[in-house]
Amino acid sequence: MILVVCALPAELRAFTPRAGVEILACGVGPVEAAAETARMLQRKRFGAVVNAGIAGAFRGRARIGDAVIVSDEQFADFGLEGGGAFTLPDGATLAERVPASPSLLERCAGLPYRLARGVTVSQVTATRVTADRLSARYDADVESMEGFAVLRAAQLAGVPAIELRGISNYVDDRANAECDFRAGAAALTQALE
């Protein structure tokens, strides 16, 4: 059984349901995504998790209407401000980055979708200043609000996970973002099929 996690049902409206696949619309943002994915993984046994949703692309990294496979996610603005080591008691560490399952990435190697790096944010970027800061700090190709949370919840549950994103906009000033939800959702659906 495969669990496909999206933020909103509209992202996968054109996806054809099939046996062996369960869809979870977890809600928007990292808190909702982590909580709902963990709840579902605790309730039922799955062989794999696919986080599927739309995303913004940093200019020059992908185009609106593209689909990408996200190989790893970073959680933006988590830990010590400005980066660097954050010392915690008893050797505890922060999980700031999570990879997609190497075995699932290997199975996708022949598909016509390029690998991308993701950054998960808790608010949609709406200014060029923030876009430039995120691009420089995280060297990401795409921005989402759920990627890290879903991959991390699956990792903690011991379930292999991967992330697919359809590009619906650019990470930029909102007036220059060129939002096209339909193009992103269509690319996502094709990749997921």
C-alpha positions as CSV (number, residue, x, y, z in Angstrom):
1,M,0.0,0.0,0.0
2,I,1.3,3.5,-1.0
3,L,0.3,6.6,0.9
4,V,0.2,9.7,-1.3
5,V,0.2,12.9,0.8
6,C,-0.9,16.2,-0.7
7,A,-1.8,19.5,1.1
8,L,-5.2,20.0,-0.6
9,P,-7.4,17.7,-2.7
10,A,-7.4,20.2,-5.6
11,E,-3.7,19.4,-6.2
12,L,-4.6,15.8,-7.2
13,R,-8.1,16.3,-8.5
14,A,-7.1,14.9,-11.9
15,F,-5.3,11.9,-10.4
16,T,-7.0,8.6,-11.1
17,P,-7.5,6.6,-7.8
18,R,-6.3,3.0,-8.0
19,A,-6.0,-0.1,-5.8
20,G,-3.1,0.0,-3.4
21,V,-2.9,3.8,-3.2
22,E,-4.5,5.8,-0.4
23,I,-4.6,9.6,-0.6
24,L,-4.3,11.9,2.4
25,A,-5.0,15.6,2.1
26,C,-3.1,16.7,5.2
27,G,-3.7,20.5,5.1
28,V,-1.4,23.3,4.4
29,G,2.0,23.8,6.2
30,P,4.6,21.8,8.0
31,V,2.7,21.4,11.3
32,E,-0.4,19.9,9.6
33,A,1.7,17.8,7.2
34,A,3.8,16.3,10.0
35,A,0.9,15.6,12.3
36,E,-1.4,14.1,9.8
37,T,1.3,12.0,8.1
38,A,2.5,10.7,11.4
39,R,-1.1,9.9,12.5
40,M,-1.8,8.0,9.2
41,L,1.5,6.0,9.5
42,Q,0.7,5.0,13.0
43,R,-2.8,4.0,12.1
44,K,-2.0,1.8,9.1
45,R,1.0,0.1,7.5
46,F,2.3,1.5,4.2
47,G,5.2,0.3,2.0
48,A,6.0,3.8,0.8
49,V,5.0,7.4,1.1
50,V,4.8,9.9,-1.8
51,N,4.5,13.6,-0.9
52,A,2.8,15.1,-4.0
53,G,2.0,18.7,-4.4
54,I,2.6,22.0,-6.2
55,A,5.6,24.1,-5.5
56,G,7.3,27.3,-6.4
57,A,10.6,27.2,-8.3
58,F,13.5,29.5,-7.9
59,R,14.1,31.2,-11.2
60,G,16.5,29.3,-13.5
61,R,16.0,26.1,-11.5
62,A,12.7,24.9,-13.1
63,R,9.8,26.3,-15.1
64,I,6.1,26.6,-14.5
65,G,4.5,23.4,-15.8
66,D,7.6,21.2,-15.0
67,A,7.5,18.3,-12.5
68,V,10.5,17.5,-10.4
69,I,11.5,14.7,-8.0
70,V,12.8,16.2,-4.8
71,S,15.9,14.3,-3.6
72,D,16.2,16.1,-0.2
73,E,14.5,18.8,1.8
74,Q,15.7,21.5,4.2
75,F,13.5,23.1,6.8
76,A,14.1,26.9,6.4
77,D,14.9,29.1,9.3
78,F,15.1,26.3,11.8
79,G,17.9,26.1,14.4
80,L,20.4,28.8,15.1
81,E,19.7,32.1,13.2
82,G,22.3,32.6,10.5
83,G,23.3,28.9,10.5
84,G,26.1,27.2,12.4
85,A,26.2,24.6,15.1
86,F,23.5,24.7,17.7
87,T,24.6,23.0,20.9
88,L,21.9,21.1,22.8
89,P,22.1,19.1,26.1
90,D,22.9,15.4,26.1
91,G,24.1,15.4,22.5
92,A,20.7,16.0,21.1
93,T,20.7,17.3,17.5
94,L,18.3,19.1,15.2
95,A,16.9,17.5,12.1
96,E,17.2,20.3,9.6
97,R,17.5,18.2,6.4
98,V,15.9,15.0,5.3
99,P,16.7,12.9,2.2
100,A,14.2,11.1,0.0
101,S,14.6,7.3,0.1
102,P,17.6,6.3,-1.9
103,S,15.9,3.1,-3.1
104,L,12.8,5.0,-4.3
105,L,15.1,7.6,-6.0
106,E,16.9,4.7,-7.7
107,R,13.6,3.3,-9.0
108,C,12.7,6.7,-10.5
109,A,16.1,7.1,-12.2
110,G,14.7,6.3,-15.7
111,L,11.8,8.7,-15.5
112,P,11.9,12.0,-17.5
113,Y,12.0,14.2,-14.4
114,R,15.0,15.9,-13.0
115,L,16.1,15.7,-9.3
116,A,15.7,18.9,-7.3
117,R,16.6,20.2,-3.9
118,G,13.7,21.5,-1.8
119,V,13.3,24.0,1.0
120,T,10.2,23.9,3.3
121,V,8.9,27.2,4.5
122,S,6.1,28.0,6.9
123,Q,4.9,31.0,4.9
124,V,4.8,31.4,1.1
125,T,7.6,33.7,0.0
126,A,6.2,37.0,-1.3
127,T,9.2,39.2,-1.8
128,R,12.4,39.2,-4.0
129,V,14.5,39.8,-0.9
130,T,13.3,36.7,0.8
131,A,13.6,34.7,-2.4
132,D,17.2,35.7,-2.8
133,R,18.0,35.0,0.9
134,L,16.4,31.5,0.7
135,S,18.2,30.7,-2.6
136,A,21.5,31.8,-1.3
137,R,21.3,30.1,2.0
138,Y,19.7,26.8,1.0
139,D,20.7,26.4,-2.7
140,A,17.2,25.0,-3.3
141,D,15.5,24.5,-6.6
142,V,11.9,24.5,-5.2
143,E,10.0,25.8,-2.2
144,S,7.1,24.0,-0.6
145,M,5.3,24.1,2.8
146,E,5.0,20.4,3.5
147,G,8.0,18.5,1.9
148,F,10.3,18.4,4.9
149,A,7.5,17.5,7.3
150,V,6.2,14.5,5.3
151,L,9.6,13.1,4.5
152,R,10.7,13.4,8.2
153,A,7.5,11.8,9.5
154,A,8.0,8.9,7.1
155,Q,11.7,8.7,8.1
156,L,10.8,8.5,11.8
157,A,8.2,5.8,11.1
158,G,10.7,3.8,9.1
159,V,8.8,4.1,5.8
160,P,10.6,4.9,2.6
161,A,9.4,8.2,1.1
162,I,9.9,10.4,-1.9
163,E,8.5,13.8,-3.0
164,L,7.1,14.9,-6.4
165,R,6.4,18.6,-7.1
166,G,4.6,20.3,-10.0
167,I,5.8,23.8,-10.5
168,S,3.0,26.3,-10.3
169,N,4.8,29.6,-9.7
170,Y,8.2,31.3,-9.2
171,V,9.6,32.1,-5.8
172,D,9.5,35.9,-6.2
173,D,7.6,39.1,-5.5
174,R,3.9,38.0,-5.7
175,A,3.3,40.3,-8.6
176,N,6.1,38.5,-10.6
177,A,5.4,35.0,-9.4
178,E,3.4,34.1,-12.6
179,C,1.1,31.7,-10.6
180,D,-0.5,28.9,-12.7
181,F,-2.1,26.4,-10.3
182,R,-3.5,24.3,-13.2
183,A,-0.1,24.0,-14.9
184,G,1.5,22.8,-11.7
185,A,-1.3,20.4,-10.8
186,A,-1.3,19.0,-14.4
187,A,2.5,18.4,-14.3
188,L,2.2,16.8,-10.8
189,T,-0.6,14.5,-11.9
190,Q,1.3,13.3,-15.0
191,A,4.4,12.6,-12.9
192,L,2.4,10.8,-10.3
193,E,0.7,8.6,-12.8
